[in-house]
Amino acid sequence: MAVMSEYLWFVIVGAFVAFAFGWGNGANDLANGFATSVGSKTLTMGQAVLIAVVFDFLGAILLGRVVTSTIASGVADLNSFLGNPEVYAYGMICACTAGSFWLAVASRVGINVSGTHFIVGGIVAFSLIWDGKDAIIWAERDNSIDAFPYKGVISIVTSWILSPILAAAGSGLLFLALRTMVLRRKNAHRVAFWTLPPVVFFTVFVNMYFIFTKGAKKQMDKDGIHWSYSKTAWISAVIGAGAAVISAVTVVPFLYKKMNALFDSDGNRINMIEGVPGVSAGDEKPSKTVESDEKAPRSIGSKIWGVISHGWTQDIHDVVNTNQTVGDIHRHAEVFEPRVEYAFMYLQVFSAICVIFSHGAGEVGYAAGPMSIILQVYEDGMLTKNVQPKMWVVVFGGLALISGLATYGYHTMRTMGVKLVKITPTRGFCAELATAMVVMVASQYGLPQSGSLVIVGAIVGVGVVEGSQGVNWKQFGLQVVGWAFSTLVVGLTVAALFAQGLYAPSAIDSKAINEYKVEIAGINTAWYKEFNTTLQSYREASAAGALDRLPNATWTELNATLHKHAKAAKDLGDFKKYAAKKPSAYINSLNTLFALYQENSILTIGQNDVFNGSLTCNNNIIADIRNGTRTACVAPKLADPGTAFK
């Protein structure tokens, strides 16, 4: 049974908002990862969704759970929430709610934002509301060998700044080298095919190395398999070399043969219908086909399918003809030999797989992380720094991402793949390869990064090589403003939601507090009653002057004091009189009771002559008191010693 079963609604609502947040990430961040491939027309929207289904899941399963643990505990100081783990879980619900809403808005208007910014900004916002600046890990020294020197907000902000810069530099250098050594050469189409095996080797080596050192390391350690970094690198290199050999033996000849069938010796596309440039046999009579489709009655099933498939049947390239700035960028971009671009289409598919694989390593964590924390609080009633998400939670996050990509990702793809820079297979390949490197390195070292910032940096890096006219700087400026503004808006939204819930009346807390009030009032009343019973039994002896330690005046004063505080304690249990009494009133009443017992009792622990049951006390009979008759000492019967302290 769950420890905090009263918060079952956290799990239900949390599942909805975590899925919605994952959906928003898919429509924005994941779509951003496919922008170069779809923007260059290397992949269709449907193919992009299919690749995401396979490789986004693989990245999430093999590497994603590591980043999930980091984002859950690397920003907020969990010590501030240990006494109230449900507050942290509620904060995560608020962060996902606000993040999913603003991700949907940003995707609708075509601005690429960052789910990483949103979840980190949300955690910072509700932590500040809860415990001020002390609840945030701003910068804390990390002595781990393979980690960033500092952990906390500073490491995340640093990664936001460095990752796009590194991606831009990497993609720019890659494209510059590719343009110099391959694209501008006379025999560029032949040289292009020679680049395929080395690129396959490099990308497979990088992916396998990070899988072995991060994603599969824990399972390997459990199985008793301990590889050094050098051994891991060697095995990864062997796998990469094998993939390169296979590509050289099978893929390259196949592509070269296919290229010769599609292009003539001058590099011009061979038309499928002789005498009709640019038209293939499949394009005959398009108007009749469209007309007949429009007139044909549509079944309910086809209408439903039309709604489902709407997202991946959109034309994202129409903006080239409708937007003057975008059209100018595309017309002024350098055009390379079509055969080279054709060869790099297949290289770009491979690099796109690497991007999506590494995307799954990073972005799935931001959908699975909040859900994992909510489940931990519900099931265990506690928070830990390392949250190991269950496999079904990772799959849950992956499904959310893919659904967002398939249904709403075309807006972001249009912006990043067409409007920002002219993307061709060669340019897209360089951007994707640089992106994969930066994202996977960040995942390897547990450093949260934003796939949005990385891919944008990589795309801009390729465009800058073309010169100042190669980038839509207005669109890029909107992206930068969108990053900063959206993070602020999400933080404020989370703060408002969290504060409203935090300071609003709570049925669960109110019932728990009332239980405490009733119990404390009941304990007070019982102890006062026991005290009063003893006091009343000695009333006659005190009045007769038989008790030197309890004369009549003292008895009378003590009796008045007792009744005064006993009545106050009893009234505290009556909510008709004191429903809104603060906890301090109950604590003060309990302290007063303890003070009365302290002033009129002695500790018998360690005493040889005075203890419960010893024949050293006197009873309340006046004659026995005056004769010095001793009787057994009796302790107050307030609790059973056999059960009270278990």
Secondary structure, 3 states (H helix, E strand, C coil): CCCCHHHHHHHHHHHHHHHHHHHHHHHHHHHHHHHHHHHCCCCCHHHHHHHHHHHHHHHHHHHHHHHHHHHHHCCECHHHCCCCHHHHHHHHHHHHHHHHHHHHHHHHHCCCCCHHHHHHHHHHHHHHHHHHHHHECCCEECCCCCCCCEECHHHHHHHHHHHHHHHHHHHHHHHHHHHHHHHCCCCHHHHHHHHHHHHHHHHHHHHHHHHHHHHCHHHHHHCCCCCCHHHHHHHHHHHHHHHHHHHHHHHHHHHHHHHHHHECCCCCECCCCCCCCCCCHHHCCHHHHHHHHHHCCCCHHHHHHHHHHHHHHCCCCCHHHHCHHHHHHHHHCCCCCHHHHHHHHHHHHHHHHHHHHHHHHHHCHHHHHHHHHHHHHHHHCCCCCCCCCCHHHHHHHHHHHHHHHHHHCHHHHHHHHHHCCCCCHHHHHHHHHHHHHHHHHHHHCCCCCCHHHHHHHHHHHHHHHCCHHHCCHHHHHHHHHHHHHHHHHHHHHHHHHHHHHHHCCCHHHHHHHHHHHHHHHHHHHHHHHHHHHHHHHCHHHHHCCCCCCCCHHHHHHHHHHHHHHHHHHHHHCCHHHHCCCCHHHHHHHHHHHHHHHHHHCCCCCCCCCCCCCCCCECCCCHHHHHHCCCECCCCCCCCCHHHHCC
